[in-house]
Amino acid sequence: MTAVLALKLTLVPLLIYLVTLAGRRWGPAVAGWLSAFPIVAGPILLTLALEQGQPFAASAAEGTLLSVLAILVFCVVYAWASGRWGVAGAMLLALSAWGLAVAVLQTLRLPPGVAFVLVWCALLLAVRLFPHAVPAAGGARRNDLPWRMLAAGALVLLVTAGAASMGPRLSGFFAMFPVMGSVLVGFAHAGSGRASAVALLRGMVCGFFGFSVFCVTLAMQLRHGGLGSAFALALGCALVVHVAARRMLAGPAVAPVSAARG
């Protein structure tokens, strides 16, 4: 658990930093898409495999796959709630919806193949459920990178502390609390407006196609193959699908804040 916490505390703020810079260069949709690649989940599952064994990590990967459904609920609810409420109100509703989804999903026991099909059906639906948001005529870039990284670190500590007191299955869901999503979308909404937040969330959903492939491939390979080959194959398959999903499903991106004009 110590190694997992260290990974989260190191990787999540660093990725927040890198994804934020990417978003300012290429737009929020790209930032959301990049944030969904299993750069955080991969090392954490690797640590679990080394500490607890491959069967344990395979079960954790199955739980992570199913928890994508809860994060989709978070994304769609925030996108719609942000049209009526501000950042705080939309975030509260989205996290409440995420918690309700986790409570429901915790009762399900699905084979990995069935869970994978269910997740992909939900992803294909979710990319069509986002509202249309017109970008603002401009926006000021905020020097908020340190605050984003600090917020990410604080959320990691809070979520990890909560997960430690729960059972293994619920801990797996709670470990997939949308830390990066909450920080990225909250700051994007506050700094650049609702359109940036919606574009970021939609990009994130496009990225979850590759993420789900990573989870299901890893869950199957860890039960039947070596550790290194399992992770190599899972990451390779995820990368191919990640890029393909971006090309096929990404909508028009909101321009980066620095490039915005009237």
PyMOL commands that set and color helices and strands:
alter all, ss='L'
color gray80, all
select helices_A, chain A and resi 2-26+28-35+41-52+54-81+87-105+112-126+145-164+168-174+179-192+194-224+227-249+257-259
alter helices_A, ss='H'
color red, helices_A
deselect
rebuild
show_as cartoon
